[in-house]
Amino acid sequence: MAKLNQPKAASERSSRKRGRRHPFATFALIAIGLGLTGGVYAAATAVPAAASAETTASSQADVDAGQKLFQANCATCHGLSAEGTDSAPSLIGVGAAAVDFQVGTGRMPMAMDGPQAQEKTPQFTDKETKQLAAYVASLAPGPSIPASEYTDGKGDAAEGAELFRINCAMCHNVAGAGGALTEGKYAPALKGVTGTHIYEAMVTGPQNMPVFNDQNITPQQKADIITYLDYIQKNPSPGGFALGDLGPVAEGLFLWIFGLGSIVALAVWITAKAN
């Protein structure tokens, strides 16, 4: 009798075991979990999603306005789709920073052909410049306009001075007064240039300037350089008459002409008086 009841009890336990592990129970639990997770996520991100949609719509409006400005003012040289022509390079991939710098400083559109584009009064308003930048940025990824935390001049001026002397002074002069280059080109003076435009120049490399990406000079180091340039503009030279901050060549020429010239003139006067 015990042998007959034993298989029956085993069969009941096996049946109950199979009932607890019904194959559809796993799928039901997964579905419930996904539903709850999706509901919580949707509720948590409902407001940010709406705000993001508004930002996208505004950006698209800027892109559309920038495209119209580009086709009316820039397409003659750069092509209808900014693909470039024989007269001007492609703008695909240059990013918003390059446009904001070139157009915001008046270098573009160029007034005339020359060794390099010269700074002049901008022909577009700040809003129009940002719209042009938004359109060019929509064509392909590229450097963006920097955040104000890196351009407000609140970095380390001492660190920025060392970085500037190592990376920039050979062209721009240690005081940012600029200097001549070959073939009629030049490194412009940096006095009066905004921190945003200085940062944009470093990441885009306009004219003959090399590109200083974030691997070469980090964003914080760029902020330090901007802080140094802002400091020397706000603080006069402690050595008196700065002679335009043109460096030892200008100082030596000044001494040669006026210093030695004065000695020679004095010697001639003494000789003439004695005679």
Secondary structure, 3 states (H helix, E strand, C coil): CHHHHHHHHHHHHHHHHHHHCCHHHHHHHHHHHHHHHHHHHHHHCHHHHHHHHHHHHHHHHHHHHHHHHHHHHCHHHHCCCCCCCCCCCCCCCCHHHHHHHHHHCCCCCCCCCCCCCCCCCCCCCHHHHHHHHHHHHHHCCCCCCCCHHHCCCCCCHHHHHHHHHHHCHHHHCCCCCCEECCCCCEECCCCCCCHHHHHHHHHHCCCCCCCCCCCCCCHHHHHHHHHHHHHHHHCCCCCCCCHHHCCHHHHHHHHHHHHHHHHHHHHHHHHHHHC
